[in-house]
Amino acid sequence: MFDLAEGRGEGGAEATALRAGIPVAIHLLDMGGGLGVHERKVTPEAVLSVPFAAFLKGMRGMSWPEPRAATPRGCSA
């Protein structure tokens, strides 16, 4: 499982990094026609899987929380 995330999967399978502009690292493994291109990094437009494209559309439409501002007290706030 961890080798897949680093692009070293069994049988020549390689994980593809998805660049979707969200604060979550997503790596894809094409299980048979779910991606339109086979490159190391792809954009959401390369996703052909209808269910995953809908899920990704929802993820991209979310308003993600911003990191908390630093305080003078540091991490012990």
C-alpha positions as CSV (number, residue, x, y, z in Angstrom):
1,M,0.0,0.0,0.0
2,F,2.8,2.5,0.9
3,D,4.7,1.6,-2.2
4,L,1.7,2.6,-4.3
5,A,1.6,6.1,-2.8
6,E,5.3,6.5,-3.8
7,G,4.7,5.3,-7.3
8,R,6.4,1.9,-6.8
9,G,3.4,-0.5,-7.0
10,E,3.5,-4.2,-7.9
11,G,3.2,-5.3,-11.5
12,G,4.1,-1.9,-13.0
13,A,1.1,-0.1,-11.4
14,E,2.0,3.5,-10.5
15,A,0.2,5.9,-8.3
16,T,-0.6,9.2,-10.0
17,A,-0.7,12.5,-8.0
18,L,-3.8,14.5,-8.5
19,R,-3.3,18.3,-8.5
20,A,-6.8,19.6,-7.6
21,G,-6.1,22.7,-5.6
22,I,-7.3,21.3,-2.3
23,P,-5.4,20.8,0.9
24,V,-5.5,17.0,0.7
25,A,-2.8,14.9,-1.0
26,I,-4.6,12.5,-3.4
27,H,-2.8,9.7,-5.3
28,L,-4.8,7.7,-7.9
29,L,-4.4,4.2,-9.1
30,D,-6.1,3.6,-12.4
31,M,-8.0,0.3,-12.1
32,G,-9.2,0.3,-15.8
33,G,-10.0,3.4,-17.6
34,G,-10.7,5.9,-14.8
35,L,-8.1,8.3,-16.0
36,G,-7.8,9.9,-19.5
37,V,-4.0,10.3,-19.3
38,H,-1.3,8.3,-17.7
39,E,1.3,10.8,-16.3
40,R,2.9,11.3,-12.9
41,K,0.7,14.3,-12.1
42,V,-2.8,14.9,-13.5
43,T,-5.5,17.6,-13.1
44,P,-9.2,16.9,-12.3
45,E,-10.0,17.1,-16.0
46,A,-8.1,13.8,-16.6
47,V,-10.6,11.9,-14.3
48,L,-13.0,9.9,-16.4
49,S,-14.6,8.0,-13.5
50,V,-18.1,9.5,-13.1
51,P,-18.4,8.7,-9.4
52,F,-15.0,9.9,-8.5
53,A,-15.4,13.0,-10.6
54,A,-18.6,13.8,-8.7
55,F,-16.8,13.2,-5.4
56,L,-13.9,15.4,-6.4
57,K,-16.3,18.2,-7.6
58,G,-17.8,18.2,-4.1
59,M,-14.3,18.3,-2.5
60,R,-13.3,21.2,-4.7
61,G,-16.5,23.1,-3.9
62,M,-16.0,23.0,-0.2
63,S,-14.7,25.9,1.8
64,W,-11.7,24.6,3.5
65,P,-10.6,26.0,6.9
66,E,-7.6,28.2,7.0
67,P,-4.7,27.4,9.4
68,R,-5.0,29.0,12.8
69,A,-3.1,32.2,13.3
70,A,0.0,32.1,15.5
71,T,-0.5,33.5,19.0
72,P,2.1,35.0,21.3
73,R,1.5,32.0,23.6
74,G,2.6,29.6,20.9
75,C,1.3,26.1,20.8
76,S,0.2,26.0,24.5
77,A,-2.8,28.3,23.8
